[in-house]
Amino acid sequence: MAGASSSPPLLTRPSVEAAHEAIKEHIHCTPVMTSQTLNDLASRPQSPTALSGTVFEGHAPASPRIHLFFKCENYQRIGAFKSRGAFHALSRLTKEQLARGVVTHSSGNHAQALALAAQTQGVRAFIVMPTISTPSKIAATKGYGAEVIFSGSTSQEREAMVEDVIERTGALLIPPYDHPNIILGQGTMALELERQVLELIDGDPSLSVRRKDSTHTDGGPTSNGASNTRVGSSLEQRSGRLDAVIAPLGGGGMLAGIATALSGTGTKVFGAEPSFQGADDGRRGLAANHRVTTVKTLTIADGMRTPVGEINWTVISDKSKVNGVFAVTEEQILSAMKLVIERMKVFVEPSAVVGLAVCLYNEEFRKIVEEEGGEEGWDMGVVLSGGNTTLEAISRMFATEDKEAGRAEGKVGEKGERIAENVAG
């Protein structure tokens, strides 16, 4: 389902830099945080018990050295990274196109992001949302002034309703993730991340795996919320460059954007997915050398219940841009989420911590860091993609008596049927 806009720019780092220039007044330059406690945990070998039943059982556990730098997009406007792509997509439209209004289909963060961007620009927004969307997300979308139109839960029902809105209003479609303008907007976080990490390490060299000549103690997370100045190719290539960045992979707009922004910089890029009920379509697709087109999963990482988009796949499947995609279990996601909330005091949703879970628990990935990083190790950027959840939802996820409660969203269809439908955005 293609979106209408001006001719999209090429997927290049200069295009990401131009996107950042276009949207910087509308977005937050979110902070980068560190935690010595999580560095220690990531650099500690897993126990033999943790590897029991895996292909690594009986092998010596990996002992990588990892220093983590968290890009906290949970502090972004609307509580997630999606604002970047929405604002950039609207910045690419002409006045005549904006006058027609915009439309999308989403049950979550993209719905709110586009509603906010449209409100800021004084543009009409029509958001098609499945009837099973959570009340808080519906209320937030309406709160930004959008007109919410309800649909059934399947992709066919949602897209049919979007077509109906377009025919009735003339509005232009802004896709949730599979469009160059969205990709470039999401990639702007990588430009900020590399600059902020350089500034942090310049201020405290002990934050890096390479430089230990400063007396840094862990009195809690440190952060850098640098101002919204242009961050581009002038980044100095000296100590402070990230060895790698890992980000969640759902529809792929964010990962494709980060990979585009960091292409040619020497920083490796990895994706992270849940493994539950086949949610690791990116990983499986790379292994099979073709894109997986359908996903039906009720992973607790509900922002990742969708297959990788076609345009995004062209970037993610390019080995010169994305070095690999790794998956983790539901239990590992919950464990990482608990660490971020309790140790870093940062409020996040399950999808946000999948990259951290890979760093902590995916033995295949950890062995790569050990082998390629050697004794020195890696400085690792980790994207915390959002924090749009509730205390009630988190409580259900961790309730020992009801492990399935956290999957409740998306189970019941318009006619009461039990479904597992991927709901984009």
C-alpha positions as CSV (number, residue, x, y, z in Angstrom):
1,M,0.0,0.0,0.0
2,A,2.1,2.9,-1.3
3,G,2.0,6.3,0.3
4,A,1.6,9.5,-1.7
5,S,4.2,12.3,-1.3
6,S,6.8,14.2,-3.1
7,S,9.5,12.1,-4.8
8,P,11.3,10.5,-1.9
9,P,15.0,11.1,-1.5
10,L,17.7,8.4,-1.7
11,L,18.4,6.3,1.3
12,T,21.8,7.8,2.1
13,R,23.5,9.3,5.1
14,P,23.3,12.8,3.6
15,S,19.5,12.3,3.3
16,V,19.3,11.4,7.0
17,E,21.3,14.5,7.8
18,A,18.8,16.6,5.7
19,A,15.9,14.9,7.5
20,H,17.4,15.8,10.9
21,E,17.7,19.4,9.8
22,A,14.1,19.4,8.7
23,I,12.6,18.0,11.9
24,K,14.9,19.0,14.7
25,E,12.7,21.9,15.9
26,H,9.8,19.5,16.3
27,I,11.5,16.5,18.1
28,H,13.4,16.0,21.3
29,C,17.1,15.2,21.2
30,T,16.6,12.3,23.6
31,P,19.2,11.6,26.2
32,V,21.9,8.9,26.1
33,M,22.3,7.0,29.4
34,T,24.9,4.6,30.7
35,S,24.9,2.2,33.6
36,Q,27.9,0.5,35.1
37,T,25.7,-2.2,36.6
38,L,24.4,-3.2,33.2
39,N,27.9,-3.0,31.7
40,D,29.0,-5.5,34.4
41,L,26.0,-7.8,33.7
42,A,26.6,-7.7,30.0
43,S,30.3,-8.5,30.4
44,R,29.7,-11.4,32.8
45,P,29.6,-15.0,31.3
46,Q,26.2,-16.7,31.5
47,S,25.8,-19.6,33.8
48,P,25.8,-23.2,32.4
49,T,22.2,-23.4,33.6
50,A,21.2,-20.5,31.3
51,L,22.7,-22.4,28.3
52,S,21.1,-25.7,29.1
53,G,18.9,-27.0,26.3
54,T,20.6,-24.7,23.7
55,V,23.2,-25.5,21.1
56,F,25.7,-23.9,23.4
57,E,25.1,-26.4,26.2
58,G,28.4,-27.9,27.3
59,H,30.5,-25.1,25.8
60,A,32.4,-22.5,27.7
61,P,30.1,-19.4,27.9
62,A,31.1,-16.3,26.0
63,S,32.9,-13.6,28.0
64,P,32.5,-10.4,26.1
65,R,33.4,-7.0,27.3
66,I,30.5,-4.6,26.6
67,H,29.9,-0.9,27.5
68,L,26.3,0.1,26.8
69,F,25.1,3.5,25.7
70,F,21.3,3.7,25.8
71,K,19.5,6.1,23.3
72,C,16.3,6.7,25.3
73,E,13.6,7.2,22.7
74,N,11.0,6.6,25.5
75,Y,11.6,10.3,26.2
76,Q,10.7,11.3,22.7
77,R,7.5,13.2,21.9
78,I,4.5,10.7,22.2
79,G,6.8,8.4,24.1
80,A,8.4,6.7,21.2
81,F,10.7,7.1,18.2
82,K,7.8,7.2,15.7
83,S,7.6,11.0,16.0
84,R,10.7,11.3,13.9
85,G,9.4,9.6,10.9
86,A,5.9,11.2,11.1
87,F,7.4,14.7,11.2
88,H,9.8,14.0,8.4
89,A,7.1,12.5,6.2
90,L,5.0,15.7,6.6
91,S,8.0,17.9,6.0
92,R,8.3,16.3,2.5
93,L,4.7,17.2,1.4
94,T,3.9,20.4,-0.5
95,K,1.3,22.9,0.8
96,E,-1.2,21.6,-1.7
97,Q,-0.7,18.0,-0.5
98,L,-0.9,19.0,3.2
99,A,-4.2,20.8,2.5
100,R,-5.7,17.4,1.5
101,G,-5.0,15.9,5.0
102,V,-3.2,12.7,5.9
103,V,-4.3,9.2,6.7
104,T,-2.7,6.1,8.1
105,H,-3.6,2.8,9.9
106,S,-2.1,2.0,13.2
107,S,-3.0,0.7,16.6
108,G,-0.3,2.5,18.5
109,N,2.7,4.7,18.3
110,H,2.5,5.7,14.6
111,A,-1.1,6.7,15.1
112,Q,-0.1,9.1,17.9
113,A,3.0,10.3,16.1
114,L,1.1,11.2,12.9
115,A,-1.7,12.8,14.9
116,L,0.8,15.0,16.7
117,A,2.7,15.9,13.6
118,A,-0.5,16.8,11.8
119,Q,-1.7,18.9,14.7
120,T,1.6,20.8,14.8
121,Q,1.3,21.5,11.0
122,G,-2.4,22.4,11.2
123,V,-3.2,19.5,9.0
124,R,-6.3,17.2,9.2
125,A,-5.4,13.6,10.2
126,F,-7.5,10.5,9.8
127,I,-6.3,7.5,11.8
128,V,-7.8,4.0,11.1
129,M,-7.5,2.0,14.3
130,P,-8.6,-1.6,14.9
131,T,-11.4,-1.9,17.4
132,I,-9.1,-4.0,19.6
133,S,-6.7,-1.0,20.1
134,T,-6.1,-0.2,23.7
135,P,-8.3,2.6,25.1
136,S,-5.3,4.7,26.2
137,K,-3.8,4.8,22.7
138,I,-7.2,5.6,21.2
139,A,-7.6,8.5,23.7
140,A,-4.1,9.8,23.0
141,T,-4.6,9.8,19.3
142,K,-7.9,11.7,19.6
143,G,-6.2,14.0,22.1
144,Y,-3.9,15.2,19.3
145,G,-6.9,16.2,17.3
146,A,-7.1,13.3,14.8
147,E,-10.3,11.8,13.6
148,V,-10.2,8.1,14.6
149,I,-12.0,5.7,12.3
150,F,-12.4,2.1,13.6
151,S,-11.9,-1.0,11.5
152,G,-11.6,-4.7,11.8
153,S,-8.3,-6.2,12.9
154,T,-6.9,-7.9,9.8
155,S,-4.6,-6.0,7.5
156,Q,-7.2,-6.4,4.7
157,E,-9.9,-4.7,6.8
158,R,-7.6,-1.9,7.8
159,E,-6.3,-1.2,4.3
160,A,-9.9,-1.3,2.9
161,M,-10.9,1.3,5.4
162,V,-7.9,3.5,4.5
163,E,-8.9,3.3,0.9
164,D,-12.4,4.4,1.8
165,V,-11.0,7.4,3.7
166,I,-8.8,8.4,0.8
167,E,-11.7,8.1,-1.7
168,R,-14.0,10.1,0.6
169,T,-11.5,12.9,1.7
170,G,-8.6,12.9,-0.7
171,A,-6.1,12.5,2.2
172,L,-2.6,11.2,1.5
173,L,-1.4,7.9,3.1
174,I,1.5,8.1,5.5
175,P,2.6,4.5,6.0
176,P,3.7,3.3,9.5
177,Y,7.1,2.2,8.5
178,D,7.7,1.1,4.9
179,H,8.5,4.3,3.1
180,P,11.8,6.2,2.5
181,N,10.6,9.4,4.3
182,I,9.7,7.3,7.4
183,I,13.0,5.5,7.2
184,L,15.1,8.6,6.9
185,G,13.2,10.3,9.8
186,Q,13.8,7.3,12.1
187,G,17.5,7.3,11.2
188,T,18.0,10.7,12.7
189,M,18.4,9.1,16.1
190,A,21.6,7.5,15.0
191,L,23.2,10.8,14.1
192,E,22.3,12.1,17.6
193,L,23.5,8.9,19.3
194,E,27.0,9.0,17.7
195,R,27.5,12.6,18.6
196,Q,26.2,12.2,22.1
197,V,28.4,9.2,22.8
198,L,31.5,11.1,21.5
199,E,30.7,14.0,23.9
200,L,30.1,11.6,26.8
201,I,33.4,9.8,26.3
202,D,35.2,13.1,25.8
203,G,33.8,14.2,29.2
204,D,34.5,10.9,30.9
205,P,36.9,8.5,29.1
206,S,36.2,5.7,31.5
207,L,32.8,5.2,29.9
208,S,34.5,3.7,26.9
209,V,36.0,0.2,26.8
210,R,39.1,1.8,25.3
211,R,39.9,4.6,27.7
212,K,40.2,4.0,31.4
213,D,42.2,7.0,32.4
214,S,39.4,8.8,34.3
215,T,38.1,8.2,37.8
216,H,34.5,7.3,37.0
217,T,32.3,5.8,39.7
218,D,28.8,4.4,39.1
219,G,26.5,6.7,41.1
220,G,23.6,5.7,38.7
221,P,23.0,6.3,35.0
222,T,24.7,9.2,33.3
223,S,23.1,11.0,30.4
224,N,23.6,13.5,27.7
225,G,20.7,15.4,26.3
226,A,22.7,17.5,23.8
227,S,20.9,20.4,22.1
228,N,19.3,20.0,18.7
229,T,22.3,21.2,16.7
230,R,23.0,19.6,13.3
231,V,24.8,16.3,13.8
232,G,26.2,14.9,10.6
233,S,29.2,13.7,8.7
234,S,31.6,16.1,10.5
235,L,31.7,13.6,13.4
236,E,35.4,13.2,14.2
237,Q,36.6,9.7,13.6
238,R,38.6,9.2,16.9
239,S,38.2,7.3,20.1
240,G,34.5,7.6,21.0
241,R,33.1,6.1,17.8
242,L,30.6,3.3,18.6
243,D,31.6,-0.2,17.6
244,A,28.0,-1.2,17.1
245,V,24.4,-0.2,17.5
246,I,21.5,-2.6,18.1
247,A,17.9,-1.7,17.7
248,P,14.5,-3.5,17.8
249,L,13.2,-4.9,14.5
250,G,9.5,-4.9,13.8
251,G,8.4,-3.4,10.5
252,G,12.0,-2.3,10.0
253,G,11.7,1.5,9.6
254,M,13.9,2.3,12.5
255,L,16.6,-0.4,11.9
256,A,16.7,0.6,8.2
257,G,17.1,4.2,9.1
258,I,19.9,3.6,11.6
259,A,21.7,1.3,9.1
260,T,21.4,4.1,6.4
261,A,22.7,6.8,8.8
262,L,25.7,4.7,9.9
263,S,26.6,3.2,6.6
264,G,30.2,3.7,5.9
265,T,31.1,5.0,9.4
266,G,32.6,1.8,10.6
267,T,29.9,1.2,13.2
268,K,28.2,-2.2,12.9
269,V,24.4,-2.4,13.0
270,F,22.3,-5.3,14.4
271,G,18.6,-6.0,14.8
272,A,16.8,-7.6,17.7
273,E,13.5,-9.5,17.7
274,P,11.4,-11.7,19.9
275,S,11.4,-15.4,19.0
276,F,7.9,-16.1,20.3
277,Q,5.5,-17.6,17.8
278,G,7.6,-16.7,14.8
279,A,8.0,-13.0,15.6
280,D,11.7,-13.3,14.5
281,D,10.7,-13.0,10.8
282,G,13.7,-10.8,10.1
283,R,16.2,-13.4,11.4
284,R,14.4,-16.2,9.6
285,G,14.2,-14.2,6.4
286,L,17.9,-13.5,6.4
287,A,18.6,-17.2,7.0
288,A,16.3,-18.2,4.1
289,N,17.5,-15.4,1.9
290,H,13.9,-14.0,1.3
291,R,11.5,-11.7,3.2
292,V,8.9,-13.3,5.4
293,T,5.6,-11.7,4.4
294,T,3.3,-12.7,7.2
295,V,3.6,-12.8,11.0
296,K,1.0,-13.9,13.5
297,T,2.3,-13.6,17.0
298,L,1.2,-12.5,20.5
299,T,4.7,-11.7,21.8
300,I,4.6,-9.3,24.7
301,A,6.7,-7.0,22.5
302,D,3.5,-5.9,20.8
303,G,5.2,-3.2,18.8
304,M,7.0,-5.9,16.9
305,R,4.0,-8.0,15.8
306,T,4.5,-7.2,12.1
307,P,6.7,-8.4,9.2
308,V,9.5,-6.4,7.9
309,G,8.4,-4.1,5.1
310,E,9.5,-4.4,1.5
311,I,11.6,-1.3,1.2
312,N,13.1,-1.8,4.7
313,W,14.0,-5.4,3.7
314,T,16.2,-4.0,0.9
315,V,18.3,-2.3,3.5
316,I,18.2,-4.9,6.3
317,S,19.1,-7.7,3.9
318,D,22.2,-5.8,2.7
319,K,25.1,-7.3,4.6
320,S,27.1,-4.1,4.1
321,K,24.5,-2.2,6.2
322,V,23.1,-4.7,8.7
323,N,25.5,-7.2,10.2
324,G,22.9,-9.6,11.6
325,V,19.6,-10.0,13.4
326,F,19.2,-12.0,16.7
327,A,16.2,-13.2,18.7
328,V,15.4,-13.6,22.4
329,T,12.7,-15.3,24.4
330,E,9.8,-13.7,26.3
331,E,11.4,-14.5,29.6
332,Q,14.6,-12.8,28.5
333,I,12.7,-9.7,27.4
334,L,11.0,-9.5,30.7
335,S,14.3,-9.9,32.5
336,A,15.9,-7.1,30.5
337,M,12.8,-4.9,31.1
338,K,13.0,-5.4,34.8
339,L,16.7,-4.5,34.9
340,V,16.0,-1.2,33.0
341,I,13.1,-0.2,35.3
342,E,14.8,-1.3,38.5
343,R,18.4,-0.5,37.9
344,M,18.3,2.5,35.6
345,K,14.9,3.8,36.8
346,V,13.8,4.2,33.2
347,F,10.1,3.4,32.3
348,V,10.0,1.3,29.1
349,E,7.7,-1.0,27.1
350,P,8.7,-4.6,26.3
351,S,9.6,-3.8,22.6
352,A,12.1,-1.2,23.8
353,V,14.4,-3.7,25.6
354,V,14.8,-6.5,23.0
355,G,18.2,-5.1,21.9
356,L,19.4,-5.1,25.5
357,A,18.1,-8.7,26.0
358,V,20.2,-9.8,23.0
359,C,23.3,-8.2,24.5
360,L,22.7,-10.0,27.8
361,Y,21.3,-13.4,26.8
362,N,21.8,-14.3,23.1
363,E,24.9,-16.4,23.3
364,E,25.5,-16.3,19.5
365,F,25.7,-12.6,19.6
366,R,27.8,-12.5,22.7
367,K,30.3,-14.8,21.1
368,I,30.6,-12.4,18.1
369,V,31.3,-9.5,20.5
370,E,33.9,-11.7,22.3
371,E,35.6,-12.8,19.1
372,E,35.6,-9.5,17.2
373,G,36.0,-7.2,20.3
374,G,38.7,-9.2,21.8
375,E,40.1,-8.2,25.2
376,E,39.2,-4.6,24.5
377,G,35.5,-5.2,23.8
378,W,32.8,-3.1,22.2
379,D,31.2,0.3,22.9
380,M,27.6,-0.6,22.1
381,G,24.7,1.7,21.3
382,V,21.3,0.3,22.4
383,V,18.0,1.9,21.3
384,L,15.3,2.0,23.9
385,S,12.5,2.6,21.4
386,G,9.6,3.7,23.6
387,G,7.8,3.7,26.9
388,N,4.1,3.5,25.9
389,T,2.8,1.1,28.4
390,T,1.0,1.3,31.7
391,L,1.7,0.2,35.3
392,E,-1.3,-2.1,35.1
393,A,0.1,-3.8,31.9
394,I,3.5,-4.2,33.5
395,S,2.0,-5.7,36.6
396,R,0.1,-8.2,34.6
397,M,3.3,-9.2,32.7
398,F,5.1,-10.0,35.9
399,A,2.2,-11.6,37.7
400,T,3.4,-15.2,38.4
401,E,-0.2,-16.5,38.4
402,D,-1.1,-15.3,34.9
403,K,1.8,-15.3,32.4
404,E,-0.6,-14.9,29.5
405,A,-2.2,-11.7,30.7
406,G,0.4,-9.5,29.1
407,R,-0.6,-10.8,25.7
408,A,-4.2,-9.8,26.1
409,E,-4.1,-7.0,23.6
410,G,-5.0,-8.3,20.1
411,K,-6.6,-11.6,21.2
412,V,-10.2,-10.7,20.6
413,G,-11.5,-9.7,17.3
414,E,-14.5,-7.5,16.3
415,K,-16.9,-10.5,16.6
416,G,-15.4,-11.9,19.7
417,E,-13.1,-14.4,17.8
418,R,-9.6,-15.2,19.2
419,I,-7.0,-13.9,16.8
420,A,-3.2,-13.2,16.6
421,E,-3.0,-10.4,14.1
422,N,0.0,-8.2,13.3
423,V,-1.1,-4.6,13.8
424,A,1.4,-2.1,12.3
425,G,2.8,0.9,14.0
